[in-house]
Amino acid sequence: MANVPPSSDPWTYSLRLPNDPRAARISRATLRAVLASHGMAELTDTAELLTCELVTNAVRHSDGPAQLRIRHLCENRLRVSIWDTNPTIPAPFDAPPSPLDRFTALTEAAASLDATSGRGLLIVRLCADNWGGYPLADDLFGISGKLLWFELTPQQRAYEIAA
């Protein structure tokens, strides 16, 4: 695909996912297509990795469907969120990130070098510019569970900063 300039207007895409191990692969393909179409391809590798981690957790730790939402926010930020039916928000996503969270996450990563699982949310904390989660209580439409999200911002190039 040719270079597409980034969109300046906000946009949102949503994809309903069954509780199926293939959901992570479908999410990555969808995310890749959306970012390429909106001129945000430089975020693809990191966004795919983090999305895959959150979708895999949703499939593994809930017994219902999930939903992927990809949003372009102001200042060219990307927010990816995953809703699932399990209401339990895993720590530390149950509280806002602290200024020292990246250091804490690096310390946790160093302490668990031999771990073979349970590192997905740690990867999100290390790679995302911002992240969080919140519970969704039953409402008029019967939506409950939790929503975990992360944000990425394209890196400014030196010539953009100087201009």
C-alpha positions as CSV (number, residue, x, y, z in Angstrom):
1,M,0.0,0.0,0.0
2,A,1.3,3.5,-0.8
3,N,2.2,5.9,1.9
4,V,-1.1,7.2,3.3
5,P,-0.9,10.4,5.3
6,P,-2.2,10.0,8.9
7,S,-5.8,10.9,9.5
8,S,-6.4,14.0,11.6
9,D,-10.1,13.2,12.3
10,P,-11.0,10.7,15.1
11,W,-12.2,7.3,14.0
12,T,-13.2,4.0,15.6
13,Y,-13.4,0.4,14.5
14,S,-14.9,-2.4,16.5
15,L,-14.7,-6.2,16.0
16,R,-16.7,-8.7,18.0
17,L,-14.5,-11.8,18.8
18,P,-15.7,-15.3,19.8
19,N,-14.0,-17.1,22.6
20,D,-11.7,-18.9,20.2
21,P,-7.9,-19.2,20.1
22,R,-7.9,-17.8,16.5
23,A,-9.2,-14.4,17.9
24,A,-5.7,-13.1,18.4
25,R,-4.7,-13.7,14.8
26,I,-7.9,-12.2,13.5
27,S,-7.3,-9.1,15.7
28,R,-3.7,-8.7,14.5
29,A,-4.8,-8.8,10.8
30,T,-7.6,-6.3,11.4
31,L,-5.4,-4.0,13.4
32,R,-2.7,-4.1,10.6
33,A,-5.3,-3.2,7.9
34,V,-6.7,-0.4,9.9
35,L,-3.4,1.2,10.8
36,A,-2.1,0.9,7.2
37,S,-5.3,2.5,5.9
38,H,-5.0,5.4,8.2
39,G,-1.3,6.1,7.8
40,M,-0.3,4.8,11.2
41,A,1.8,1.9,10.0
42,E,4.8,2.8,12.2
43,L,2.7,1.7,15.2
44,T,1.8,-1.7,13.8
45,D,4.5,-3.9,15.3
46,T,4.0,-2.7,18.9
47,A,0.2,-2.4,18.5
48,E,0.0,-6.0,17.2
49,L,2.1,-7.4,20.0
50,L,0.1,-5.6,22.8
51,T,-3.3,-6.4,21.1
52,C,-2.4,-10.0,20.9
53,E,-1.5,-10.1,24.6
54,L,-4.8,-8.6,25.6
55,V,-6.9,-10.7,23.3
56,T,-5.2,-13.9,24.4
57,N,-5.9,-13.0,28.0
58,A,-9.5,-12.3,27.2
59,V,-9.9,-15.7,25.5
60,R,-8.0,-17.5,28.2
61,H,-9.6,-15.9,31.3
62,S,-13.2,-15.5,30.2
63,D,-15.8,-17.8,28.8
64,G,-17.7,-15.4,26.6
65,P,-17.1,-13.2,23.6
66,A,-14.7,-10.3,23.5
67,Q,-14.6,-7.1,21.6
68,L,-11.7,-5.2,20.1
69,R,-11.9,-1.5,19.6
70,I,-9.3,0.5,17.7
71,R,-9.6,4.3,18.1
72,H,-7.7,7.3,16.8
73,L,-7.6,10.0,19.4
74,C,-6.5,13.6,19.3
75,E,-2.8,14.3,18.9
76,N,-2.5,11.3,16.6
77,R,-2.7,8.8,19.6
78,L,-4.0,5.3,19.1
79,R,-6.1,3.6,21.8
80,V,-6.8,-0.1,21.6
81,S,-9.2,-1.6,24.0
82,I,-10.4,-5.2,24.7
83,W,-13.7,-5.9,26.4
84,D,-14.4,-9.4,27.8
85,T,-17.0,-10.9,30.1
86,N,-14.7,-11.6,33.1
87,P,-15.2,-8.8,35.6
88,T,-11.9,-9.3,37.4
89,I,-9.3,-6.6,36.5
90,P,-5.8,-8.0,36.9
91,A,-3.3,-6.0,38.9
92,P,-1.8,-3.5,38.2
93,F,-4.5,-2.6,35.6
94,D,-6.9,-2.1,38.5
95,A,-5.2,1.2,39.3
96,P,-3.8,4.1,37.2
97,P,-0.1,3.7,36.2
98,S,2.2,5.5,38.5
99,P,5.2,7.6,37.4
100,L,7.5,4.8,38.5
101,D,5.5,2.0,36.8
102,R,8.0,1.5,33.9
103,F,10.8,1.1,36.4
104,T,8.7,-1.3,38.5
105,A,7.8,-3.3,35.3
106,L,11.5,-3.5,34.4
107,T,12.3,-4.8,37.8
108,E,9.5,-7.4,37.6
109,A,10.7,-8.5,34.1
110,A,14.3,-8.9,35.4
111,A,13.0,-11.0,38.4
112,S,11.0,-13.3,36.1
113,L,13.4,-14.0,33.3
114,D,12.7,-17.8,33.5
115,A,8.9,-17.4,33.5
116,T,7.1,-19.2,30.6
117,S,3.7,-17.5,31.0
118,G,2.0,-14.6,32.8
119,R,4.1,-11.9,31.1
120,G,1.6,-10.4,28.7
121,L,0.4,-7.5,30.9
122,L,4.0,-6.8,31.8
123,I,4.8,-6.4,28.1
124,V,1.9,-4.0,27.8
125,R,3.2,-1.9,30.7
126,L,6.7,-1.8,29.2
127,C,5.7,-0.9,25.7
128,A,2.6,1.2,25.9
129,D,2.6,5.0,26.4
130,N,-0.4,4.7,28.7
131,W,-2.6,1.8,29.8
132,G,-5.5,1.0,32.2
133,G,-8.6,-0.9,32.9
134,Y,-12.0,-0.5,34.4
135,P,-15.0,-2.7,35.3
136,L,-18.2,-2.6,33.3
137,A,-21.3,-3.1,35.4
138,D,-24.6,-4.4,34.0
139,D,-26.4,-1.7,32.1
140,L,-29.5,-1.4,29.9
141,F,-27.8,-3.4,27.2
142,G,-26.5,-6.2,29.4
143,I,-22.9,-5.4,28.9
144,S,-20.7,-6.3,31.9
145,G,-17.2,-7.5,32.4
146,K,-14.1,-5.4,32.1
147,L,-12.2,-3.3,29.6
148,L,-8.4,-3.2,29.4
149,W,-6.8,-0.7,27.1
150,F,-3.5,0.8,26.0
151,E,-2.4,3.9,24.0
152,L,0.5,4.4,21.6
153,T,1.8,7.6,20.1
154,P,4.0,7.8,17.0
155,Q,7.5,8.9,17.8
156,Q,8.3,12.5,16.7
157,R,11.1,12.7,14.2
158,A,13.9,15.2,14.9
159,Y,12.9,17.4,11.9
160,E,9.3,17.6,13.2
161,I,10.5,18.8,16.6
162,A,12.8,21.4,15.1
163,A,10.1,22.8,12.8
